[in-house]
Amino acid sequence: MSASRHEVTVEVFGGTSTIAVTGRASDGTTPQLAALRAAATLRHVHATLTRFDPSSELSRLNADPRTVVPCSPLLRRLAAAVAAAGA
């Protein structure tokens, strides 16, 4: 792997994802830093939205008996995407 490319493999959502970044960003961010940031974001999304961890936000939402439940912008975006996909 050359210095201008970096890969990070992440175990999320029951599978393996590989993030590959090539070149520097206009702000000078290295491929390694960009890949690590992307991996951290993907891990955060997984931790928030997994249904297999009772402490995840999605699991807590599913267990909440209220008809209106406050939730994060990430979970609201997921709900909107699910609604749009079903339309």
Secondary structure, 3 states (H helix, E strand, C coil): CCCCEEEEEEEECCEEEEEEEECCCCCCCCHHHHHHHHHHHHHHHHHHHCCCCCCCHHHHHHHCCCCCCCCCHHHHHHHHHHHHHHC
